[in-house]
Amino acid sequence: MQFLKAARLGGVIAALCAAPLAGAAAQSAADLGRSLTPFGAEKAGNKDGTIPEWTGGITQPPAGYQPGTHHPDPFADDKVLFTITAQNMDQYADKLTEGHKALFRQYPDTFKMNVYPTRRSASAPQRIYDATIANASGAKLAEGGNGVLNAKAGIPFPIPQSGVEAVWNHLLRWRGLDVERRVGQANPQANGDFTLIMIEEKAKFLYNSPEGPAGNTSTYFLQEVVAPARLAGEILLVHETINQIAEPRSAWTYNPGQRRVRRAPNVAYDNPGTAADGLRTSDQLDMFNGSPDRYDWTLVGKKEMYVPYNSYKLHSSDLQYADIIKARHINQDHARYELHRVWVVDGRLKPGTSHIYKRRTFYIDEDSWQIMVADQYDNRDQLWRVSEAHSINYYDVPALWVTLETIYDLQSGRYTTLGLDNQEPMYKFGVNLTASDFSPDSLRRAGVR
């Protein structure tokens, strides 16, 4: 049976990673930039030679790259090392997430993972590295782990000592400063039929700006549905805060039918995600966002796992959306998986709080702090949804970030995918967005265009 009881999984995870965590805890801020990367990853490769040394990631775009265009694959000549299928998955079981194992069992004839050579491509600007090294000896958690203090830009906890610190590393990780993007979302039916939903987004990552956050606000985010016509005009505005207990995120929505801007305090946690047909929650956008306060997070340890990485094929402008969206799951011929070291973080819902996911397990890339895979469990302790972050290094920034998110619902047999950009203009990382672009009045202006 594809679903794994949480109690059994907890025993597996605890036994799996207790020793690696003890070793990691022995590292100190003095090791950053030496035996550790500036972000706290192990600089050395693994003993088997299947994970190489980190040598800085991608620091220059490939020859011929033109800013503003889709990012050509710097590893296009790599060949598939082997393919994992339902028939041979037991051979690789110790390096597969429980979610991936469930997908193999649920779709034994079609789901596969093409494994390529590992390329440690993640990189960031020197300013972000310097800020991260400074954070290692100064940043601390707010009371109850509900915020971060004494950090401005960079990874707040490059040598994490707790699960919630690792989650904050993902929440505040480097993704550039100001960005605009137009992407597609699809919620295919069981037979693969889908309607493309087009979404335009703007984000300003205040925390990582040279000036630092605006008070307690870490991010401004604006999202507008622009197609199809029946959904067009719905707008969401979020002011994300660092300490969401002291000051919860502020959110507003614009409904084109009512032509009114309304406060939206429920746009958080397990509120349904925008135009996702009930297949994801608000806090699953970008793999996980918002406050981590409803879960007790355990830093289980570090493990070598097969995860989506360097997904330039899925990002290619040579593909049409129908080439990617298929019945039951995306076209795995275009997906790339690599062996990477990831932090395993297990979250269990706190007593007295509520969420449709009783438990979440995150697999966080050590080189970038991007959550690469997430397993979500229902209140019966059964594996429910599996999320993947197919990511690339946007080497014009540079930053490692998602190009396509997939969330598989094992119980309904459907999935949703967000980030389809193959036939759209490429993300604009160089725009200069201001606070007025993210005011409630900006929703009114957008709504009457």
NORQUIKA-V196950 format. One record per residue. N is the residue number from 1. RES is the residue in one small letter. SS is DSSP state (H for helix, E for strand, L for the rest). PSI is psi in degrees with one decimal (none if undefined). NEAR is the number of other ideal C-beta (glycine too) atoms within 8 Angstrom. Layout:
n->{N,N}
res->{RES,RES}
ss->{SS,SS}
psi->{PSI,PSI}
near->{NEAR,NEAR}
//
This chain:
n->{1,2,3,4,5,6,7,8,9,10,11,12,13,14,15,16,17,18,19,20,21,22,23,24,25,26,27,28,29,30,31,32,33,34,35,36,37,38,39,40,41,42,43,44,45,46,47,48,49,50,51,52,53,54,55,56,57,58,59,60,61,62,63,64,65,66,67,68,69,70,71,72,73,74,75,76,77,78,79,80,81,82,83,84,85,86,87,88,89,90,91,92,93,94,95,96,97,98,99,100,101,102,103,104,105,106,107,108,109,110,111,112,113,114,115,116,117,118,119,120,121,122,123,124,125,126,127,128,129,130,131,132,133,134,135,136,137,138,139,140,141,142,143,144,145,146,147,148,149,150,151,152,153,154,155,156,157,158,159,160,161,162,163,164,165,166,167,168,169,170,171,172,173,174,175,176,177,178,179,180,181,182,183,184,185,186,187,188,189,190,191,192,193,194,195,196,197,198,199,200,201,202,203,204,205,206,207,208,209,210,211,212,213,214,215,216,217,218,219,220,221,222,223,224,225,226,227,228,229,230,231,232,233,234,235,236,237,238,239,240,241,242,243,244,245,246,247,248,249,250,251,252,253,254,255,256,257,258,259,260,261,262,263,264,265,266,267,268,269,270,271,272,273,274,275,276,277,278,279,280,281,282,283,284,285,286,287,288,289,290,291,292,293,294,295,296,297,298,299,300,301,302,303,304,305,306,307,308,309,310,311,312,313,314,315,316,317,318,319,320,321,322,323,324,325,326,327,328,329,330,331,332,333,334,335,336,337,338,339,340,341,342,343,344,345,346,347,348,349,350,351,352,353,354,355,356,357,358,359,360,361,362,363,364,365,366,367,368,369,370,371,372,373,374,375,376,377,378,379,380,381,382,383,384,385,386,387,388,389,390,391,392,393,394,395,396,397,398,399,400,401,402,403,404,405,406,407,408,409,410,411,412,413,414,415,416,417,418,419,420,421,422,423,424,425,426,427,428,429,430,431,432,433,434,435,436,437,438,439,440,441,442,443,444,445,446,447,448,449}
res->{m,q,f,l,k,a,a,r,l,g,g,v,i,a,a,l,c,a,a,p,l,a,g,a,a,a,q,s,a,a,d,l,g,r,s,l,t,p,f,g,a,e,k,a,g,n,k,d,g,t,i,p,e,w,t,g,g,i,t,q,p,p,a,g,y,q,p,g,t,h,h,p,d,p,f,a,d,d,k,v,l,f,t,i,t,a,q,n,m,d,q,y,a,d,k,l,t,e,g,h,k,a,l,f,r,q,y,p,d,t,f,k,m,n,v,y,p,t,r,r,s,a,s,a,p,q,r,i,y,d,a,t,i,a,n,a,s,g,a,k,l,a,e,g,g,n,g,v,l,n,a,k,a,g,i,p,f,p,i,p,q,s,g,v,e,a,v,w,n,h,l,l,r,w,r,g,l,d,v,e,r,r,v,g,q,a,n,p,q,a,n,g,d,f,t,l,i,m,i,e,e,k,a,k,f,l,y,n,s,p,e,g,p,a,g,n,t,s,t,y,f,l,q,e,v,v,a,p,a,r,l,a,g,e,i,l,l,v,h,e,t,i,n,q,i,a,e,p,r,s,a,w,t,y,n,p,g,q,r,r,v,r,r,a,p,n,v,a,y,d,n,p,g,t,a,a,d,g,l,r,t,s,d,q,l,d,m,f,n,g,s,p,d,r,y,d,w,t,l,v,g,k,k,e,m,y,v,p,y,n,s,y,k,l,h,s,s,d,l,q,y,a,d,i,i,k,a,r,h,i,n,q,d,h,a,r,y,e,l,h,r,v,w,v,v,d,g,r,l,k,p,g,t,s,h,i,y,k,r,r,t,f,y,i,d,e,d,s,w,q,i,m,v,a,d,q,y,d,n,r,d,q,l,w,r,v,s,e,a,h,s,i,n,y,y,d,v,p,a,l,w,v,t,l,e,t,i,y,d,l,q,s,g,r,y,t,t,l,g,l,d,n,q,e,p,m,y,k,f,g,v,n,l,t,a,s,d,f,s,p,d,s,l,r,r,a,g,v,r}
ss->{L,L,L,L,L,H,H,H,H,H,H,H,H,H,H,H,H,H,H,H,H,H,H,H,H,L,L,L,H,H,H,E,L,L,L,E,L,L,L,L,L,E,L,L,L,L,L,L,L,L,L,L,L,L,L,L,L,L,L,L,L,L,L,L,L,L,L,L,L,L,L,L,L,L,L,L,L,L,L,L,L,E,E,E,L,L,L,L,H,H,H,H,H,H,H,L,L,H,H,H,H,H,H,H,H,H,L,L,L,L,L,L,E,E,E,L,L,L,L,L,L,L,L,L,L,H,H,H,H,H,H,H,H,H,H,L,L,L,L,E,E,L,H,H,H,L,L,E,E,L,L,L,L,L,L,L,L,L,L,L,L,L,H,H,H,H,H,H,H,H,H,L,L,L,L,L,L,E,E,E,E,E,E,E,E,E,L,L,L,L,L,L,L,L,L,L,E,E,E,E,E,E,E,E,E,H,H,H,L,L,L,L,L,E,L,L,E,E,E,E,E,E,E,E,E,E,E,L,L,L,L,L,L,L,E,E,E,E,E,E,E,L,L,L,L,L,L,L,L,E,E,E,E,E,E,L,L,L,L,E,E,E,E,L,L,L,L,L,L,L,L,E,L,L,L,L,L,L,L,L,E,H,H,H,L,L,L,L,L,L,L,L,L,L,E,E,E,E,E,E,E,E,E,E,E,E,E,E,L,L,L,H,H,H,H,L,L,L,L,L,H,H,H,H,L,L,L,L,L,L,L,H,H,H,L,L,E,E,E,E,E,E,E,E,E,E,E,E,E,L,L,L,L,L,L,L,L,L,E,E,E,E,E,E,E,L,L,L,L,L,E,E,E,E,E,E,E,L,L,L,L,L,E,E,E,E,E,E,E,E,E,E,E,E,L,L,L,L,E,E,E,E,E,E,E,E,E,E,E,L,L,L,L,E,E,E,E,E,E,E,L,L,L,L,L,L,L,E,L,L,L,L,L,L,H,H,H,H,L,H,H,H,H,H,H,H,H,L,L}
psi->{138.4,-22.4,139.8,125.8,140.7,-37.2,-43.3,-43.0,-39.3,-40.6,-40.1,-48.1,-43.2,-43.4,-32.6,-42.2,8.9,-43.1,-46.7,-34.3,-40.9,-40.3,-41.6,-36.6,-20.6,-12.7,157.7,173.3,-27.6,-19.8,-14.1,129.7,-1.4,-97.7,-20.5,152.5,167.7,-24.1,1.2,2.6,158.0,121.3,-36.5,157.0,-178.4,168.8,-23.7,-11.5,7.4,-14.9,120.2,173.7,144.6,123.9,20.6,-8.6,-162.9,117.1,-11.3,139.4,154.6,154.5,135.3,-6.2,134.7,121.7,139.2,-7.6,169.8,151.4,112.6,152.6,113.2,-8.4,32.8,-23.9,-5.8,141.9,153.9,126.4,-43.9,165.5,128.3,131.1,176.3,-27.6,-30.3,9.8,-29.7,-27.8,-25.1,13.8,-33.3,-10.3,16.9,140.6,161.3,-33.3,-42.8,-38.3,-40.4,-38.2,-39.0,-42.2,-36.5,-34.0,63.7,-22.0,-15.7,-29.9,132.1,165.8,112.4,118.7,127.1,169.8,144.2,126.6,113.9,78.5,-10.4,135.9,166.6,164.6,155.6,-35.8,-39.3,-36.9,-45.5,-41.0,-38.7,-44.2,-38.1,-38.4,-30.8,-29.0,2.0,-33.2,146.8,163.3,144.7,169.7,131.0,4.8,16.1,22.2,176.0,132.8,152.0,33.9,138.2,104.8,157.8,176.9,124.8,-34.4,74.8,-19.3,79.2,143.4,-0.3,162.7,-38.7,-30.8,-42.9,-38.1,-42.0,-33.0,-41.1,-45.0,-35.3,14.1,165.0,122.4,26.8,-169.9,-70.9,135.4,141.0,141.9,152.2,119.1,161.0,150.9,142.0,141.0,73.8,147.3,173.6,-27.6,1.3,-8.9,140.2,155.2,125.9,126.9,121.4,133.9,133.7,134.3,148.8,142.4,141.8,114.1,85.5,-37.5,-37.4,7.2,157.8,-29.2,-16.1,179.0,156.6,89.9,-119.1,0.7,124.3,-29.3,140.6,138.1,129.4,130.3,127.7,130.3,126.0,-10.6,150.7,176.1,-33.8,-19.2,-14.3,142.2,-10.4,127.4,140.0,133.4,132.0,134.0,104.2,134.8,159.0,-51.0,100.1,-2.5,-45.6,-35.9,97.9,156.0,146.9,137.1,147.2,151.6,152.5,124.4,119.1,-27.9,-40.5,-19.1,42.9,145.4,128.3,146.1,144.5,71.7,-17.0,2.7,79.2,170.7,-122.6,18.1,141.7,139.4,156.4,122.4,32.3,9.2,32.9,14.6,-4.0,162.1,166.8,-39.6,8.8,-10.0,136.3,32.2,-44.0,132.9,165.3,-158.6,136.9,13.0,-15.0,-0.2,149.1,118.3,129.7,126.5,96.9,-40.9,-166.5,144.8,150.8,124.2,153.9,118.5,157.2,137.8,148.1,53.9,51.5,-27.6,-44.0,-21.0,-10.5,138.8,-4.3,-14.4,142.9,160.4,-32.0,-17.9,-23.8,-46.4,117.6,173.6,138.2,-37.7,166.9,165.8,105.2,-9.1,-25.6,-2.7,145.9,132.5,145.9,160.9,120.0,156.0,131.0,149.3,130.3,120.5,126.0,124.9,130.8,134.6,131.7,146.1,138.8,-0.4,170.4,147.2,148.7,-19.4,114.1,-26.3,144.3,136.7,122.9,142.4,104.8,123.4,127.5,-25.3,-24.9,-16.8,21.0,128.2,121.4,-36.7,144.2,132.8,128.8,133.1,148.0,-176.4,-1.6,7.0,26.3,140.0,126.3,-56.4,145.4,123.5,143.4,142.3,97.2,109.8,157.1,165.3,113.8,86.3,-5.9,-10.4,-56.9,152.7,139.7,124.5,169.1,141.7,-25.7,125.1,135.8,138.2,113.6,125.1,105.4,-24.2,-34.1,-17.2,14.9,176.1,164.2,147.3,136.9,138.2,6.8,114.2,9.0,-37.5,17.7,161.1,147.0,155.5,142.4,103.4,-15.0,9.4,156.1,94.3,147.7,169.7,-32.8,-23.1,-14.1,30.7,156.5,-32.1,-28.2,-28.6,-42.6,-43.0,-42.5,-36.6,-23.7,13.4,none}
near->{2,9,8,10,8,10,7,8,11,9,8,8,12,9,7,10,13,10,7,10,12,8,7,10,8,6,9,6,9,5,10,14,8,7,7,14,11,12,14,15,10,9,9,6,7,9,3,5,7,8,12,9,7,12,6,5,13,10,7,5,8,8,4,5,11,5,6,6,8,9,14,9,9,9,11,7,4,7,5,7,6,5,8,13,10,9,5,7,12,5,5,10,8,4,9,13,12,11,13,12,12,14,13,14,8,10,10,10,4,8,13,8,11,11,12,14,7,11,11,12,13,13,12,10,8,5,8,12,13,10,12,15,13,9,15,13,5,8,10,7,13,12,5,7,12,13,12,13,8,7,12,7,11,15,13,11,14,15,14,12,7,10,14,10,14,17,14,13,15,14,10,13,10,11,9,12,8,13,14,11,10,11,12,13,15,13,13,12,7,8,5,10,5,9,6,11,13,11,15,10,13,14,11,12,13,13,12,12,11,5,4,8,11,5,4,10,12,12,12,15,13,15,12,12,14,8,9,8,5,4,10,10,10,13,13,14,15,13,12,12,13,12,11,13,11,9,7,9,12,8,13,12,13,15,10,9,4,6,7,6,9,9,6,9,7,5,11,12,10,9,9,7,12,9,11,12,7,4,13,10,11,13,10,13,11,6,14,13,10,11,11,13,11,10,11,7,14,9,14,13,13,11,11,10,13,12,13,12,14,13,14,14,10,14,12,11,7,4,11,7,12,5,7,15,12,9,7,10,12,13,9,11,5,11,14,13,12,13,10,15,11,15,12,16,14,14,15,9,12,9,4,3,8,5,10,6,13,10,12,12,14,17,14,15,16,13,12,10,11,15,13,14,17,14,13,13,12,11,5,4,10,10,14,10,13,16,16,11,12,15,15,13,13,13,14,9,8,13,11,15,10,11,11,15,14,12,14,12,12,14,7,6,8,11,13,15,14,12,12,15,15,13,6,10,5,9,8,10,11,6,9,5,10,5,7,7,11,13,7,8,7,12,14,10,8,10,12,6,4}
//
